[in-house]
């Protein structure tokens, strides 16, 4: 199950920098995870300073 980024995202980019498969991109107001590319490693959630990322 892929991870998702909530509206608590502050668009810092820490998640995208730490994603080993480049599944995260910058959206209009927050970052977005491409569920088709996500490998469920949890690196994004572990590096989010505001805990805005969780498994869907």
The first five atom37 places (N, CA, C, CB, O) and aatype in JSON, in Angstrom:
{
  "aatype": [20, 20, 20, 20, 20, 20, 20, 20, 20, 20, 20, 20, 20, 20, 20, 20, 20, 20, 20, 20, 20, 20, 20, 20, 20, 20, 20, 20, 20, 20, 20, 20, 20, 20, 20, 20, 20, 20, 20, 20, 20, 20, 20, 20, 20, 20, 20, 20, 20, 20, 20, 20, 20, 20, 20, 20],
  "atom_mask": [
    [1, 1, 1, 1, 1],
    [1, 1, 1, 1, 1],
    [1, 1, 1, 1, 1],
    [1, 1, 1, 1, 1],
    [1, 1, 1, 1, 1],
    [1, 1, 1, 1, 1],
    [1, 1, 1, 1, 1],
    [1, 1, 1, 1, 1],
    [1, 1, 1, 1, 1],
    [1, 1, 1, 1, 1],
    [1, 1, 1, 1, 1],
    [1, 1, 1, 1, 1],
    [1, 1, 1, 1, 1],
    [1, 1, 1, 1, 1],
    [1, 1, 1, 1, 1],
    [1, 1, 1, 1, 1],
    [1, 1, 1, 1, 1],
    [1, 1, 1, 1, 1],
    [1, 1, 1, 1, 1],
    [1, 1, 1, 1, 1],
    [1, 1, 1, 1, 1],
    [1, 1, 1, 1, 1],
    [1, 1, 1, 1, 1],
    [1, 1, 1, 1, 1],
    [1, 1, 1, 1, 1],
    [1, 1, 1, 1, 1],
    [1, 1, 1, 1, 1],
    [1, 1, 1, 1, 1],
    [1, 1, 1, 1, 1],
    [1, 1, 1, 1, 1],
    [1, 1, 1, 1, 1],
    [1, 1, 1, 1, 1],
    [1, 1, 1, 1, 1],
    [1, 1, 1, 1, 1],
    [1, 1, 1, 1, 1],
    [1, 1, 1, 1, 1],
    [1, 1, 1, 1, 1],
    [1, 1, 1, 1, 1],
    [1, 1, 1, 1, 1],
    [1, 1, 1, 1, 1],
    [1, 1, 1, 1, 1],
    [1, 1, 1, 1, 1],
    [1, 1, 1, 1, 1],
    [1, 1, 1, 1, 1],
    [1, 1, 1, 1, 1],
    [1, 1, 1, 1, 1],
    [1, 1, 1, 1, 1],
    [1, 1, 1, 1, 1],
    [1, 1, 1, 1, 1],
    [1, 1, 1, 1, 1],
    [1, 1, 1, 1, 1],
    [1, 1, 1, 1, 1],
    [1, 1, 1, 1, 1],
    [1, 1, 1, 1, 1],
    [1, 1, 1, 1, 1],
    [1, 1, 1, 1, 1]
  ],
  "atom_positions": [
    [[0.84, -1.18, 0.0], [0.0, 0.0, 0.0], [0.88, 1.24, 0.0], [-0.95, 0.0, 1.21], [1.78, 1.36, 0.83]],
    [[0.64, 2.14, -0.9], [1.46, 3.34, -1.06], [1.25, 4.34, 0.08], [1.16, 4.0, -2.39], [0.25, 4.28, 0.8]],
    [[2.18, 5.22, 0.22], [2.08, 6.29, 1.2], [1.36, 7.47, 0.57], [3.47, 6.71, 1.72], [1.35, 7.62, -0.65]],
    [[0.74, 8.32, 1.41], [0.07, 9.53, 0.94], [0.52, 10.7, 1.81], [-1.49, 9.36, 0.99], [0.9, 10.53, 2.97]],
    [[0.48, 11.87, 1.23], [0.86, 13.1, 1.92], [-0.41, 13.88, 2.25], [1.85, 13.96, 1.07], [-1.22, 14.15, 1.36]],
    [[-0.59, 14.23, 3.5], [-1.79, 14.95, 3.93], [-1.64, 16.45, 3.69], [-2.06, 14.67, 5.41], [-0.6, 16.94, 3.26]],
    [[-2.71, 17.16, 3.97], [-2.71, 18.61, 3.81], [-1.83, 19.31, 4.84], [-4.13, 19.15, 3.91], [-1.65, 20.52, 4.78]],
    [[-1.29, 18.56, 5.79], [-0.36, 19.12, 6.78], [1.01, 19.41, 6.16], [-0.2, 18.15, 7.96], [1.86, 20.04, 6.8]],
    [[1.22, 18.97, 4.92], [2.49, 19.17, 4.23], [2.85, 20.65, 4.17], [2.42, 18.58, 2.81], [2.01, 21.49, 3.86]],
    [[4.12, 20.96, 4.47], [4.61, 22.34, 4.42], [5.5, 22.57, 3.2], [5.37, 22.68, 5.7], [6.17, 23.6, 3.1]],
    [[5.52, 21.62, 2.27], [6.25, 21.71, 1.01], [7.74, 21.98, 1.2], [5.66, 22.79, 0.15], [8.33, 22.79, 0.48]],
    [[8.35, 21.31, 2.16], [9.78, 21.51, 2.42], [10.66, 20.72, 1.46], [10.11, 21.12, 3.86], [11.8, 21.09, 1.21]],
    [[10.13, 19.62, 0.91], [10.87, 18.81, -0.04], [11.71, 17.7, 0.55], [11.74, 19.68, -0.83], [12.37, 16.97, -0.19]],
    [[11.71, 17.55, 1.86], [12.52, 16.51, 2.51], [12.12, 15.12, 2.02], [12.37, 16.59, 4.03], [12.98, 14.26, 1.85]],
    [[10.85, 14.91, 1.8], [10.38, 13.59, 1.34], [10.91, 13.27, -0.05], [8.85, 13.55, 1.34], [11.4, 12.16, -0.29]],
    [[10.82, 14.23, -0.95], [11.27, 14.01, -2.33], [12.77, 13.76, -2.39], [10.9, 15.21, -3.2], [13.23, 12.93, -3.18]],
    [[13.53, 14.47, -1.58], [14.98, 14.31, -1.55], [15.39, 12.91, -1.09], [15.6, 15.35, -0.65], [16.44, 12.42, -1.49]],
    [[14.56, 12.28, -0.27], [14.91, 10.99, 0.31], [14.22, 9.8, -0.35], [14.58, 10.99, 1.75], [14.41, 8.66, 0.08]],
    [[13.42, 10.03, -1.39], [12.72, 8.94, -2.06], [13.67, 8.23, -3.03], [11.46, 9.47, -2.82], [14.18, 8.85, -3.96]],
    [[13.92, 6.93, -2.81], [14.88, 6.21, -3.64], [14.39, 5.91, -5.07], [15.24, 4.92, -2.98], [15.19, 5.55, -5.93]],
    [[13.09, 6.06, -5.31], [12.55, 5.76, -6.65], [11.93, 6.98, -7.32], [11.51, 4.65, -6.56], [11.24, 6.85, -8.33]],
    [[12.15, 8.16, -6.76], [11.63, 9.43, -7.31], [10.12, 9.39, -7.53], [12.33, 9.75, -8.62], [9.63, 9.83, -8.58]],
    [[9.39, 8.87, -6.56], [7.93, 8.78, -6.65], [7.23, 10.05, -6.18], [7.44, 7.61, -5.85], [6.0, 10.15, -6.26]],
    [[7.98, 11.01, -5.68], [7.39, 12.21, -5.09], [7.73, 13.43, -5.93], [7.87, 12.41, -3.64], [8.88, 13.65, -6.32]],
    [[6.68, 14.23, -6.21], [6.89, 15.45, -6.99], [6.15, 16.61, -6.32], [6.4, 15.26, -8.45], [5.25, 16.41, -5.5]],
    [[6.54, 17.81, -6.69], [5.93, 18.99, -6.11], [4.62, 19.3, -6.8], [6.89, 20.2, -6.2], [4.56, 19.41, -8.02]],
    [[3.56, 19.42, -6.02], [2.25, 19.78, -6.54], [2.03, 21.28, -6.4], [1.13, 19.01, -5.83], [2.98, 22.03, -6.18]],
    [[0.8, 21.72, -6.53], [0.49, 23.15, -6.43], [0.77, 23.72, -5.04], [-0.97, 23.39, -6.8], [1.39, 24.77, -4.91]],
    [[0.3, 23.03, -4.0], [0.47, 23.55, -2.65], [1.19, 22.59, -1.72], [-0.86, 23.9, -2.07], [1.53, 22.94, -0.59]],
    [[1.42, 21.35, -2.19], [2.11, 20.35, -1.37], [2.72, 19.3, -2.3], [1.15, 19.69, -0.34], [2.46, 19.29, -3.5]],
    [[3.53, 18.43, -1.73], [4.13, 17.36, -2.51], [3.14, 16.22, -2.7], [5.42, 16.84, -1.83], [2.22, 16.06, -1.9]],
    [[3.33, 15.44, -3.76], [2.41, 14.36, -4.13], [3.21, 13.08, -4.36], [1.59, 14.74, -5.39], [4.29, 13.12, -4.95]],
    [[2.69, 11.95, -3.9], [3.34, 10.65, -4.11], [2.6, 9.9, -5.22], [3.35, 9.81, -2.8], [1.38, 9.74, -5.17]],
    [[3.35, 9.45, -6.22], [2.78, 8.63, -7.3], [2.69, 7.2, -6.8], [3.66, 8.72, -8.61], [3.7, 6.52, -6.66]],
    [[1.46, 6.74, -6.51], [1.24, 5.41, -5.94], [1.73, 4.29, -6.85], [-0.23, 5.21, -5.65], [2.07, 3.21, -6.37]],
    [[1.76, 4.53, -8.15], [2.22, 3.5, -9.09], [3.73, 3.3, -9.04], [1.8, 3.87, -10.5], [4.23, 2.26, -9.45]],
    [[4.44, 4.3, -8.54], [5.91, 4.24, -8.48], [6.4, 3.92, -7.06], [6.51, 5.57, -8.95], [7.46, 3.32, -6.89]],
    [[5.64, 4.31, -6.06], [5.99, 4.1, -4.66], [6.23, 2.62, -4.36], [4.89, 4.65, -3.74], [5.44, 1.77, -4.76]],
    [[7.33, 2.33, -3.66], [7.68, 0.95, -3.3], [7.47, 0.68, -1.8], [9.14, 0.66, -3.67], [7.95, -0.33, -1.28]],
    [[6.76, 1.55, -1.13], [6.41, 1.39, 0.28], [7.6, 1.23, 1.22], [5.54, 0.2, 0.44], [7.53, 0.47, 2.18]],
    [[8.68, 1.93, 0.95], [9.86, 1.81, 1.8], [9.76, 2.61, 3.09], [11.09, 2.24, 1.03], [10.42, 2.29, 4.08]],
    [[8.92, 3.68, 3.1], [8.75, 4.49, 4.29], [9.78, 5.57, 4.49], [8.76, 3.62, 5.45], [9.73, 6.29, 5.49]],
    [[10.69, 5.72, 3.57], [11.74, 6.74, 3.69], [11.13, 8.14, 3.77], [12.71, 6.64, 2.51], [11.62, 8.99, 4.52]],
    [[10.11, 8.38, 3.0], [9.47, 9.7, 2.99], [8.88, 10.03, 4.36], [8.37, 9.75, 1.92], [9.1, 11.12, 4.89]],
    [[8.13, 9.09, 4.93], [7.51, 9.31, 6.23], [8.55, 9.5, 7.32], [6.6, 8.14, 6.58], [8.36, 10.33, 8.22]],
    [[9.62, 8.76, 7.25], [10.67, 8.86, 8.26], [11.38, 10.21, 8.22], [11.68, 7.75, 8.08], [11.95, 10.64, 9.22]],
    [[11.36, 10.87, 7.06], [12.08, 12.14, 6.92], [11.18, 13.37, 6.93], [12.85, 12.12, 5.65], [11.67, 14.49, 6.79]],
    [[9.88, 13.18, 7.09], [8.95, 14.32, 7.09], [8.99, 15.02, 8.47], [7.5, 13.84, 6.76], [8.68, 14.4, 9.48]],
    [[9.37, 16.3, 8.5], [9.5, 16.99, 9.77], [8.16, 17.32, 10.44], [10.26, 18.25, 9.58], [8.14, 17.61, 11.63]],
    [[7.06, 17.27, 9.69], [5.75, 17.57, 10.27], [4.82, 16.36, 10.31], [5.1, 18.68, 9.49], [3.63, 16.5, 10.57]],
    [[5.38, 15.19, 10.05], [4.64, 13.92, 10.1], [3.37, 13.96, 9.24], [4.27, 13.57, 11.54], [2.3, 13.54, 9.68]],
    [[3.49, 14.48, 8.02], [2.35, 14.62, 7.13], [2.2, 13.43, 6.18], [2.49, 15.89, 6.32], [1.35, 13.45, 5.3]],
    [[3.02, 12.39, 6.35], [2.98, 11.25, 5.44], [2.64, 9.97, 6.21], [4.34, 11.1, 4.71], [3.21, 9.68, 7.27]],
    [[1.69, 9.2, 5.64], [1.28, 7.95, 6.26], [0.88, 6.97, 5.17], [0.1, 8.18, 7.25], [0.66, 7.35, 4.02]],
    [[0.8, 5.69, 5.53], [0.35, 4.68, 4.57], [-1.13, 4.88, 4.31], [0.64, 3.24, 5.09], [-1.91, 5.18, 5.21]],
    [[-1.5, 4.71, 3.05], [-2.91, 4.87, 2.64], [-3.76, 3.73, 3.16], [-3.04, 4.96, 1.13], [-4.96, 3.7, 2.91]]
  ]
}
